[in-house]
Amino acid sequence: IETFSNYFPILRSFNNQDEIVTKFNERLTKIKLSQKEIITLTKKFYYSIDLELFKYLEKIMDSKYTFLNYKSNKFSSYKNMDGFTYGIPYTNILFMNVSSQNNLQTLMTSIHEFAHAIAFLINKEHSWDANKYNFCEIESLFMELLAYDFISEKLDMKLDAYKMKVREYNDNLFYNRIVCGKLDIYSQLKEKELNSKRAIRKYILSNTNLLKQDINEICYSLIENKAYYVISYLTAIELYLKNKIDHN
């Protein structure tokens, strides 16, 4: 709680961003990429970023302890996710899933998940350290930001790269509004009102930027499960901008 409280002013500031951007929701260009093509493009991306990271990537891909699925999400608990990566601490065993879609989101998910896998391989003993939880998406979201440039410049798909960038921004703005809305509920409603679903629904519709269909999301989401992703995202942006300045 103390760690989160240090970020509340930043989250509040982010919560006041322009709402017009959130209405941008165009579909990505339909592209049918095979698993082999996705893997090849993922390799090209990491090779273009850093040779050491590329070596880790090859080690993971060639390992008999990496269980990788690119076809569909076989794990019922993760059906609504684009992908996930789970490494067993103190081992080289990795379970990875990248849900196949008919657009470049499959490539982006692959790059994102392999960032987690590389981070795990580098830091197996402390990958699940509780103190790292607030930042567990930094490496993957940082790689996504670099991947937008890769897709825009190397694959010459500028519009799709922009669409995915805006979509990620929208998602984090939405998560952040849930966090700030929930904090307001706890600080402004009385105990009796907090036990009333009707009172909570009324407050959400009157005092937040969330829509009617988002009420369940704010009611049943844990603050920390949304906040850590936003904190990671904003930190990843800071690292990305520093990286661009250093290269220039």
Disulfide bonds with the S-S distance in Angstrom:
none
